[in-house]
Amino acid sequence: MITYMKSQNSGKTSSTKDVWDQIEASYSSNDLERLLPLKAIEAALSFKDSLAEQIKSQREEAGLTQRELAKLASISQRDVSFLEQSKGNPTITTVSRILHVLDLKLQIKAA
């Protein structure tokens, strides 16, 4: 997974977008076509991490423990824990139940 990459010149880290911009500028369109699955994987992992952060933040803001959220969502506390740690592969039903309890909506936008 490409999350950050150190620049050889500045010693600073680059964002994922900067890394992909550099890759896209360095490779031919044929080579880039072969890299698309990697970009899709990166986007999925980034989404999963972002979802985990949002759920944990909203749960804490609502003053709920993982156990309380699990009970309200009719799922296991383990599922809440795994989701907040960006582990496992929760079903859309599990995610939907949590989002409903936390009064959150899932929006997916095409890049």
C-alpha positions in Angstrom: 0.0 0.0 0.0 1.4 3.4 -0.9 0.5 5.9 1.8 3.5 8.2 1.9 6.8 8.3 0.2 9.9 10.3 1.2 11.1 12.8 -1.4 14.7 12.2 -2.2 15.4 15.9 -2.6 13.6 17.5 0.3 13.3 14.7 2.9 9.6 15.5 3.3 6.8 13.0 2.9 4.4 13.2 0.0 0.7 12.5 0.2 -0.8 9.6 -1.7 -2.1 12.0 -4.4 1.4 13.4 -4.8 2.8 9.9 -5.2 0.3 8.9 -7.8 0.8 12.2 -9.6 4.6 11.4 -9.8 3.9 7.8 -11.0 1.4 9.0 -13.6 4.0 11.6 -14.9 6.7 8.9 -15.1 5.0 6.1 -16.9 3.5 5.6 -20.3 -0.3 5.1 -20.7 0.2 1.4 -21.3 2.2 1.0 -18.0 -0.4 3.1 -16.1 -3.2 0.8 -17.3 -1.4 -2.1 -15.5 -1.2 0.0 -12.3 -4.9 0.8 -12.1 -5.7 -2.2 -9.9 -3.1 -0.9 -7.4 -4.7 2.5 -7.5 -8.1 0.9 -6.8 -6.7 -1.0 -3.9 -5.2 2.1 -2.5 -8.5 4.0 -2.7 -10.4 1.1 -1.1 -7.9 1.0 1.8 -8.0 4.7 2.2 -11.8 4.6 2.3 -11.7 1.9 4.9 -9.3 3.9 7.1 -11.4 7.0 6.8 -14.6 5.2 7.6 -13.0 3.7 10.7 -11.8 7.2 11.9 -15.3 8.7 11.3 -17.1 6.0 13.2 -14.8 6.1 16.2 -14.9 9.9 16.3 -18.7 10.0 16.1 -19.1 7.2 18.6 -16.9 9.1 21.1 -18.7 12.4 20.4 -22.0 10.7 21.1 -20.6 9.4 24.4 -21.0 5.8 23.6 -18.8 2.9 24.3 -18.2 0.3 21.7 -20.4 -2.1 23.6 -23.3 0.4 23.8 -23.0 1.2 20.0 -22.9 -2.5 19.3 -26.1 -3.1 21.3 -27.9 -0.2 19.6 -26.8 -1.4 16.2 -27.7 -5.1 17.0 -24.2 -6.2 16.2 -21.3 -7.6 18.2 -18.8 -5.3 20.1 -16.1 -7.2 18.2 -17.5 -6.0 14.9 -17.4 -2.4 16.2 -13.9 -2.8 17.4 -12.7 -4.4 14.1 -14.4 -1.6 12.1 -12.8 1.1 14.2 -9.4 -0.5 13.7 -10.0 -0.9 10.0 -9.7 -4.6 10.3 -11.7 -7.3 8.6 -14.3 -6.8 5.9 -17.6 -5.7 7.4 -20.8 -6.2 5.5 -22.7 -3.3 4.2 -25.4 -4.3 6.6 -23.1 -3.9 9.6 -21.8 -0.6 8.4 -25.3 0.6 7.7 -26.5 -0.3 11.1 -23.6 1.6 12.8 -24.1 4.6 10.5 -27.9 4.7 11.3 -27.3 4.7 15.1 -24.7 7.5 14.7 -26.9 9.4 12.3 -24.3 9.4 9.6 -24.7 8.9 5.9 -22.4 7.2 3.5 -21.6 9.1 0.3 -19.5 7.7 -2.4 -18.2 10.1 -5.1 -16.4 9.2 -8.3 -13.0 10.8 -8.6 
